[in-house]
């Protein structure tokens, strides 16, 4: 797959259409090594390898048909930079065991590298749900967001982000708590489910509890969740923005719903 300036809108449409046909090949072909993927909620994946790792166990969504595409190129003032804004409607494929339709917008940013244009920033708004109000993602915000995300990633490699010290395979590792989606108890150990991998660590969930930030919540005995990744709460389950589902105790549903709502509300007021 090769992206060309003359056909960048058509190329982008092909990439995203194939993605929703559950074919990541064209997307993977054009990823820059430092590509940043911003998803719904606080989903952030940085780097081509980390993005590819999201799909190592296959897709969590059904196939979709992409209709009513409206893609346009935005002038960047540089031959080395290409930007595409797009809008379209998704309809669940006849192969899917669900009925679903959603409107989406995307912003794809490419830069010229050796071998052609590479995708270094992508944002797809509100997957699996309707757009909220008049959501926009203007050019200047796209550039500022990309630089801001890159700065955060750089800082997280220094000492600004809160990290969790854990033992795994006899070594001491430091895990950025912002990358943890949830933690599962495993007898006297725990499994950390990160954005792009999971790690079994030599500490009980109770031992980890004291080190977790305030936006982590104990769903029940076996799970701690990062409320930044919560997409939906229902009577019997909680859904993360990755599509993973965790069980919600029936008798505690109302309390859990209210607690998580309060945690998210407090964090948004601070931020």
C-alpha positions as CSV (number, residue, x, y, z in Angstrom):
1,X,0.0,0.0,0.0
2,X,1.4,3.4,-1.0
3,X,-0.2,6.8,-0.2
4,X,0.2,9.4,-2.9
5,X,-0.4,13.2,-2.7
6,X,-2.6,13.1,-5.8
7,X,-4.9,10.4,-4.4
8,X,-4.5,10.9,-0.6
9,X,-8.3,11.1,0.0
10,X,-9.0,8.0,-2.1
11,X,-6.1,6.2,-0.4
12,X,-7.3,7.1,3.1
13,X,-10.8,5.9,2.3
14,X,-9.4,2.6,1.1
15,X,-7.4,2.2,4.3
16,X,-10.3,2.9,6.6
17,X,-12.8,0.9,4.6
18,X,-10.5,-2.2,4.7
19,X,-10.0,-1.6,8.4
20,X,-13.7,-2.0,8.9
21,X,-13.7,-5.0,6.7
22,X,-11.3,-6.4,9.4
23,X,-8.2,-6.1,7.1
24,X,-5.4,-4.1,8.8
25,X,-2.9,-4.7,6.0
26,X,-3.2,-1.4,4.2
27,X,-3.2,0.5,7.6
28,X,-0.1,-1.3,8.8
29,X,1.6,-0.7,5.5
30,X,1.6,3.1,6.0
31,X,2.2,3.5,9.7
32,X,5.1,5.7,10.7
33,X,7.3,4.2,13.4
34,X,6.1,6.8,15.9
35,X,2.5,7.0,14.8
36,X,0.0,8.1,17.6
37,X,-3.5,6.7,17.6
38,X,-6.0,8.7,19.7
39,X,-9.3,6.8,20.3
40,X,-12.4,7.4,22.4
41,X,-12.1,8.2,26.1
42,X,-8.4,8.3,27.0
43,X,-7.3,5.6,24.6
44,X,-3.7,6.4,23.5
45,X,-1.4,4.1,21.6
46,X,2.0,5.2,20.5
47,X,4.2,3.5,18.0
48,X,3.6,1.3,15.0
49,X,4.4,-1.9,16.9
50,X,2.1,-1.0,19.8
51,X,-0.7,-0.3,17.4
52,X,-0.2,-3.6,15.6
53,X,-0.2,-5.3,19.0
54,X,-3.7,-4.1,19.6
55,X,-4.8,-6.6,16.9
56,X,-2.6,-9.6,17.7
57,X,-5.6,-11.5,19.0
58,X,-7.9,-10.4,16.2
59,X,-10.7,-7.9,16.2
60,X,-13.1,-7.2,19.0
61,X,-15.6,-5.7,16.7
62,X,-17.8,-7.1,13.9
63,X,-17.2,-6.1,10.2
64,X,-18.9,-2.8,9.1
65,X,-19.8,-1.4,5.7
66,X,-18.7,2.2,5.2
67,X,-21.2,4.4,3.3
68,X,-21.6,8.1,2.4
69,X,-17.9,8.9,2.6
70,X,-16.9,12.6,2.4
71,X,-13.2,13.0,2.5
72,X,-11.2,16.2,1.8
73,X,-7.6,17.2,1.8
74,X,-6.6,20.1,4.1
75,X,-3.8,22.4,2.9
76,X,-0.8,22.2,5.3
77,X,1.5,24.6,3.5
78,X,4.1,21.9,3.1
79,X,4.8,19.3,0.4
80,X,6.0,17.0,3.1
81,X,2.8,17.1,5.1
82,X,-0.6,15.8,4.1
83,X,-3.8,16.0,6.1
84,X,-7.2,14.4,5.4
85,X,-10.5,15.1,7.2
86,X,-13.3,12.6,6.5
87,X,-16.8,11.7,7.5
88,X,-18.9,8.6,6.9
89,X,-21.6,6.3,8.2
90,X,-21.0,2.8,9.3
91,X,-23.5,0.0,9.0
92,X,-23.0,-3.4,10.6
93,X,-22.2,-5.9,8.0
94,X,-24.7,-8.7,7.2
95,X,-22.0,-11.0,8.7
96,X,-22.4,-9.4,12.1
97,X,-24.5,-10.7,14.9
98,X,-25.8,-7.2,15.7
99,X,-27.6,-4.2,14.2
100,X,-25.7,-1.0,14.5
101,X,-25.2,2.3,12.7
102,X,-22.9,5.1,13.6
103,X,-21.6,8.4,12.1
104,X,-17.9,9.0,12.4
105,X,-15.2,11.5,11.5
106,X,-11.5,11.0,11.1
107,X,-8.3,13.0,10.8
108,X,-5.3,11.3,9.2
109,X,-1.9,13.1,9.1
110,X,0.9,11.9,6.8
111,X,4.5,13.0,6.4
112,X,7.0,12.4,3.7
113,X,9.7,9.9,4.6
114,X,12.1,7.7,2.7
115,X,9.9,5.4,0.7
116,X,6.8,7.6,0.7
117,X,4.2,9.2,2.9
118,X,3.7,7.6,6.3
119,X,0.8,8.0,8.7
120,X,2.0,9.7,11.9
121,X,-1.2,10.7,13.6
122,X,-4.8,9.3,13.4
123,X,-7.9,10.2,15.2
124,X,-11.3,8.5,14.7
125,X,-14.1,10.1,16.7
126,X,-16.5,8.2,18.9
127,X,-16.3,4.6,17.6
128,X,-19.5,2.6,18.3
129,X,-21.6,5.7,19.3
130,X,-23.1,8.8,17.8
131,X,-21.1,12.0,17.6
132,X,-21.7,14.2,20.6
133,X,-23.1,17.6,19.7
134,X,-21.0,19.5,17.1
135,X,-17.7,17.7,17.7
136,X,-15.0,19.2,15.6
137,X,-11.3,18.4,15.1
138,X,-9.8,21.4,13.3
139,X,-6.4,21.4,11.7
140,X,-4.7,23.5,14.4
141,X,-6.1,21.2,17.1
142,X,-4.8,18.2,15.3
143,X,-1.3,19.6,15.1
144,X,-1.3,20.8,18.7
145,X,-2.8,17.5,20.0
146,X,-0.1,15.5,18.2
147,X,2.7,17.7,19.7
148,X,1.1,17.6,23.1
149,X,0.8,13.8,23.0
150,X,4.4,13.4,21.9
151,X,5.4,15.6,24.8
152,X,3.4,13.6,27.3
153,X,5.0,10.4,26.0
154,X,8.4,11.9,26.3
155,X,7.7,13.1,29.9
156,X,6.3,9.7,30.8
157,X,9.7,8.3,29.9
158,X,11.3,10.6,32.5
159,X,9.7,11.0,35.9
160,X,6.5,13.0,35.6
161,X,3.9,10.2,35.4
162,X,3.0,8.0,38.3
163,X,4.5,4.6,38.0
164,X,3.9,1.3,39.7
165,X,6.9,-0.8,40.8
166,X,6.1,-4.5,40.2
167,X,8.1,-7.7,40.1
168,X,7.7,-9.9,37.1
169,X,9.9,-12.9,36.1
170,X,12.3,-12.0,38.9
171,X,12.9,-8.5,37.7
172,X,11.6,-5.1,39.0
173,X,9.6,-3.2,36.4
174,X,8.0,0.2,36.5
175,X,4.6,0.5,34.8
176,X,2.9,3.7,33.8
177,X,-0.5,3.6,35.6
178,X,-2.1,5.5,32.8
179,X,-1.5,2.6,30.5
180,X,-3.2,0.1,32.8
181,X,-6.8,-0.6,31.7
182,X,-7.6,-3.0,34.5
183,X,-6.0,-5.5,37.0
184,X,-7.1,-9.0,37.6
185,X,-6.4,-11.1,40.7
186,X,-4.7,-14.4,40.1
187,X,-4.4,-16.2,43.5
188,X,-1.4,-14.5,45.2
189,X,-0.4,-12.7,42.0
190,X,-2.1,-10.3,39.6
191,X,-2.4,-9.6,35.8
192,X,-2.0,-6.1,34.6
193,X,-3.9,-5.5,31.4
194,X,-2.1,-2.7,29.6
195,X,-3.1,-0.9,26.4
196,X,-0.9,-3.0,24.3
197,X,0.0,-6.1,26.4
198,X,-0.6,-7.8,29.7
199,X,1.8,-8.7,32.4
200,X,1.6,-11.2,35.3
201,X,3.2,-9.7,38.4
202,X,4.3,-11.1,41.7
203,X,2.0,-9.1,43.9
204,X,-1.6,-9.6,45.1
205,X,-4.3,-7.2,44.1
206,X,-4.5,-6.1,47.7
207,X,-0.8,-5.2,47.7
208,X,-1.2,-3.2,44.6
209,X,-4.3,-1.3,45.9
210,X,-2.3,1.1,48.1
211,X,-0.1,2.2,45.1
212,X,-2.9,2.9,42.6
213,X,-4.2,6.5,41.8
214,X,-7.6,7.5,43.0
215,X,-9.3,6.9,39.6
216,X,-8.8,3.2,40.0
217,X,-11.8,1.4,41.4
218,X,-12.3,-2.0,42.8
219,X,-15.1,-3.6,40.8
220,X,-15.2,-6.7,43.0
221,X,-12.7,-9.0,44.6
222,X,-11.1,-10.0,41.4
223,X,-10.8,-6.7,39.5
224,X,-9.5,-3.2,39.8
225,X,-10.4,-0.9,36.8
226,X,-9.0,2.3,35.5
227,X,-12.0,4.6,35.2
228,X,-10.4,6.5,32.3
229,X,-11.1,3.4,30.2
230,X,-14.8,2.8,31.2
231,X,-17.2,3.2,28.2
232,X,-20.4,1.8,29.6
233,X,-21.9,0.4,32.8
234,X,-24.9,-2.0,32.8
235,X,-26.6,-4.1,35.4
236,X,-24.5,-7.2,34.8
237,X,-21.4,-5.9,33.0
238,X,-19.0,-3.0,32.6
239,X,-17.6,-2.3,29.1
240,X,-14.2,-0.8,28.5
241,X,-13.4,1.4,25.5
242,X,-11.5,-1.5,24.0
243,X,-14.7,-3.5,24.0
244,X,-13.7,-5.9,26.8
245,X,-16.4,-6.7,29.3
246,X,-16.1,-7.3,33.0
247,X,-18.8,-8.7,35.3
248,X,-20.7,-6.4,37.6
249,X,-22.1,-7.9,40.8
250,X,-25.9,-7.7,40.5
251,X,-26.5,-6.5,44.1
252,X,-23.9,-3.7,43.9
253,X,-24.8,-2.3,40.4
254,X,-26.2,1.0,41.7
255,X,-23.4,1.6,44.1
256,X,-20.8,0.8,41.4
257,X,-22.5,3.0,38.8
258,X,-22.6,6.0,41.2
259,X,-19.1,5.5,42.5
260,X,-17.6,5.4,39.0
261,X,-19.7,8.3,37.8
262,X,-18.4,10.4,40.7
263,X,-14.7,9.4,40.1
264,X,-15.0,10.3,36.4
265,X,-16.8,13.6,37.3
266,X,-14.1,14.6,39.8
267,X,-11.3,13.8,37.4
268,X,-12.9,15.9,34.6
269,X,-13.3,18.9,36.9
270,X,-9.6,18.7,37.8
271,X,-8.5,18.3,34.3
